[in-house]
Amino acid sequence: MDAVALIAHVQGMTAIAVAILIGLGAVGAGIGMGLLGGKFLEGGARQPELLPTLLKNMFLVAGLVDMVAIIGVGLAIIFIFANPFAARLTSLLVEQGLLKVIS
């Protein structure tokens, strides 16, 4: 396998990993928001006088649930644009003389 094909393989696998990372983060956040909203409505129906307190707590937890998905997107962006695996592979290939760097 030549050097360019090896780098392309690493980039392709990174793209698949990023897609899985973003997809599972979105699914997890969606399930969490659905459960959160359902429990909020149940609590509001049981004790309507606590609705303002429940609303405040719901928004706090909703922000924490969304934070997980946002962190996943941030990690995905790091892997796309500053791929540590491709950088390490490129430096190894240059050291072995299999890849030439044009300066």
C-alpha positions in Angstrom: 0.0 0.0 0.0 1.5 3.3 -1.0 1.7 6.3 1.2 -1.1 8.3 -0.4 -3.5 5.3 -0.2 -2.6 4.9 3.5 -3.3 8.5 4.3 -6.5 8.3 2.4 -7.5 5.2 4.4 -6.8 7.0 7.7 -8.9 10.0 6.6 -11.7 7.8 5.5 -11.8 5.9 8.7 -11.7 9.2 10.6 -14.7 10.4 8.6 -16.7 7.3 9.6 -15.7 7.7 13.2 -16.8 11.4 13.1 -20.2 10.4 11.6 -20.7 7.8 14.3 -19.7 10.3 17.0 -22.1 13.0 15.8 -24.9 10.5 15.2 -24.8 8.8 18.5 -24.5 12.2 20.3 -27.6 13.4 18.5 -29.5 10.2 19.3 -28.6 10.4 22.9 -29.5 14.0 23.3 -32.8 13.4 21.5 -33.7 10.5 23.8 -32.6 12.5 26.9 -34.8 15.5 25.8 -37.8 13.3 25.2 -37.5 11.7 28.6 -36.9 15.0 30.3 -40.0 16.6 28.6 -42.2 13.6 29.5 -41.1 13.7 33.2 -41.6 17.4 33.3 -45.2 17.0 32.1 -45.9 14.2 34.5 -44.5 16.3 37.4 -46.5 19.3 36.3 -49.7 17.3 36.1 -49.2 15.8 39.5 -48.3 19.0 41.3 -49.2 22.1 39.4 -48.1 24.5 42.1 -44.5 23.3 41.6 -44.5 24.1 37.9 -42.2 27.2 38.1 -39.6 25.3 40.0 -39.9 22.3 37.7 -39.5 24.5 34.7 -36.3 26.1 36.0 -34.8 22.7 36.7 -36.0 21.3 33.4 -34.2 24.1 31.5 -31.0 23.5 33.5 -31.0 19.8 32.8 -31.9 20.5 29.1 -28.7 22.6 28.8 -26.6 19.8 30.4 -28.1 17.2 28.0 -27.4 19.4 25.0 -23.9 20.0 26.2 -23.0 16.4 25.6 -24.0 16.6 21.9 -22.2 19.9 21.5 -19.0 18.5 23.0 -19.3 15.6 20.5 -19.5 18.0 17.6 -16.5 19.9 18.9 -14.5 16.7 19.1 -15.6 15.8 15.6 -14.5 19.1 14.2 -11.1 18.6 15.9 -10.8 15.2 14.2 -11.8 16.5 10.8 -9.6 19.6 10.6 -6.6 18.7 12.9 -6.5 14.9 12.6 -3.9 13.6 15.0 -3.8 10.2 13.4 -3.1 11.6 9.9 -0.5 13.9 11.3 1.4 11.1 13.1 1.1 8.9 10.0 2.5 11.6 7.7 5.4 12.3 10.0 6.3 8.5 10.1 6.1 8.3 6.4 8.3 11.3 5.9 10.9 9.8 8.4 11.0 6.5 6.5 11.4 8.3 3.2 8.1 7.0 1.7 6.6 10.5 1.4 8.3 13.6 0.3 7.4 17.0 1.6 7.4 19.9 -0.8 8.6 23.0 0.9 
